[in-house]
Amino acid sequence: MAGYGAAAGPGTPAGNPASPPRPAGHVAGHLADRFVELAGRQPAGIWGAPGRVNLIGEYTDLNEGHVLPLAIPQRTRAVAAARADRRLSVRSLQQSGGAEAEVEADLDDRDRALVGWAAYPFAVAHVLEDAGLPIGGADLLLDSDVPVGAGLSSSAALECAVGLALCELAGVELAAMELARLAQRAENDYVGVPCGIMDQAASMCCTTGNALLLDTRRLELRQVPFPLGRAGLSLLVVDTRVRHSLASSAYADRRRACEQAAELLGVKALRDVPFEDCDEALERLEAAAGEQLMRRARHVLSEQRRVLEVVARLEEGDLAAVGALLVEGHRSLRDDFEVSSPELDTVVDAAVAAGALGARMTGAGFGGSAIVLAETAAIDGVRAAVLDAFSQRGYRPPASFTVAASAGACREA
Ligand code: GLA
């Protein structure tokens, strides 16, 4: 870790978990007005970047494998104008856990410890500068309706919106994937979260109506049509509203386990184990390092296969066949990788029992959100069944909303 010393908490500008995404035109006018009120001048533009759900391919990006996320309609927006000095002033229209809603610091003052949501915009500015880009001072106003801590990549949305804004203010043109890599580096090196590239790549590169098949080693991508509406299906996000404080240490622990398994198998990453050699590789792992490490690797190897199977089903236009693979993926995350939670398991079990085609936790797990694929006509029943199951177990009611595959990051005004 360089820079801030203290790790930033999970806080990013907080959105309302249950709120539907706001219409872009209305948001732009309102945000521009707020910017003028706060900064006393017109903004140069408004840049937006979405959160994501991952359809399948969990923890495969830590193993240089494939992932299949899609952008959700909820976005983080950065309204911005360049400054003549080297100061970055960041205001958020949301306050997270009582954190400061306004932070201003000099870009050269890298030793200043920034915690919470404010660490992210500064981290992005610093990696852009580290990459030799001529970033200058700026006034930024942030607004987000991506739920925070829900496993929907509110941090990646924030990083990408700020990164786009700072680059364009400085006249720098970066390819979308290049900015995604820098945003990931901001989170790895400055915020101190050892995440893979999935979330930032999804926020930058997803397109409306498609899931994004990304090879996280080669950084090659393919847009895979995900025409939910035409298939009479809906994708429901259920935010359990459970946030686990141990999530980041457990995430780092899973990353280490994957690296250890690859090393024991003599491959650069678990992605390099051919499908036909999986059984033998897992036997060797179990003999060398025990049952738990074998299970961790078994999740990754089976998940990598599931991503490609889901893509094959989608390309055949058989969306309904995807459901069973989602459930299989969830069981693997629950039993082999052990990153689910009782609440996430409850969503999946209740949704499937109520007739959903499939369901699984999405993102890093340990709380956060699950996705449910169901016929649109069945969605209300599924939602009611999940609520009922939560109430029976004495859990706080979850928030839920349907999502369509939405647009990636762009300049909005
Ligand atoms: C988080 C990380 C991603 C990925 C997922 C798990 O969202 O940011 O890089 O590892 O967890 O699939």
Boltz pocket constraint, residues with backbone or C-beta under 6 A from the ligand:
constraints:
  - pocket:
      binder: B
      contacts: [[A, 57], [A, 58], [A, 59], [A, 60], [A, 61], [A, 62], [A, 151], [A, 195], [A, 196], [A, 197], [A, 198], [A, 199], [A, 363], [A, 364]]
      max_distance: 6.0
